[in-house]
Amino acid sequence: MHTNAITKKRRSSLFAIRGEISRKSYMSGILLVIVLFIILWSVLSYGELVNRTFLPAPGQVIKQFFIQVQTAVFWHHVGISMYRVGMGFLLACMLGIPLGILAGTFRFAESLIVPAAEFIRYMPATAFIPLIMVWAGIGEGAKILVIFIGCFFQLLLMVADNTRAVSNDLLQTSYTLGAGRWQAIEKVLIPALLPDLMNTMRLIIGWAWTYLVVAELVAASSGLGFSIMKAQRFLNTDIIFVGIIAIGILGLLTDRTFAYCHRRFFPWLEGGR
């Protein structure tokens, strides 16, 4: 009876709203999705339900991946893509975070910054490519600028929301203790928003990777996006898959890095783990 009760409790926790599950169950879910995806892919490709020209087999993609990682050209593409994403993201952070904090702190600054950012953020970054080529040419600056535009306005608005989410009681308490306006911002507001700010940056770096292929449409001769577009011209779909997987792996690594830093710097938000 006791064993049955424990089993029922475990089953109910799997479907409870925000219910906790064991790490083993969590990892099993991840593994299940991956296995199902590979099975579906294998059935479609090995079963020739889809032409191999358009959907290469998993084994073919894995073989091509290991071929590519042994070449210097592949790592050159990886390096230049990481540089473009990093610089575009860094530039967006350098400008977007201070402006976001400003807009989230002062209503007057919000009236100047937020409406314009709200309007521009709905414009696709690809629409700016002709202008970017006129303004910045076709060099590295143009590619970085595409990623910057794709990230900056979203980051600014999200940081403003993070800033506004800081409890006003914290600021009032600091005033009661004798803090001035800038002391309250420096000692209370900014430290209080840092955990949410890091989560926001984690989301934005993901968007930066999604804009990579768009950025490398601007007269690129290197980069993972360029290698994907080049392979598309010759219907080398296995190389296309390799490029997509490489971008996914790099994006996942940056995401996990931010997740690790969040646990490391703000352990009290992770239950002390």
Secondary structure, DSSP 4 states (H G I P E B T S, - for coil): -HHHHHHHHHHHHHSSTT----HHHHHHHHHHHHHHHHHHHHHHHHTTSS-TTTS--HHHHHHHHHHHTTSHHHHHHHHHHHHHHHHHHHHHHHHHHHHHHHHHH-HHHHHHHHHHHHHHTTS-GGGGHHHHHHHHTTSHHHHHHHHHHHHHHHHHHHHHHHHHTS-HHHHHHHHHTT--HHHHIIIIIHHHHHHHHHHHHHHHHHHHHHTHHHHTTTT-SSSHHHHHHHHHHTT-HHHHHHHHHHHHHHHHHHHHHHHHHHHHH-GGGGTT-
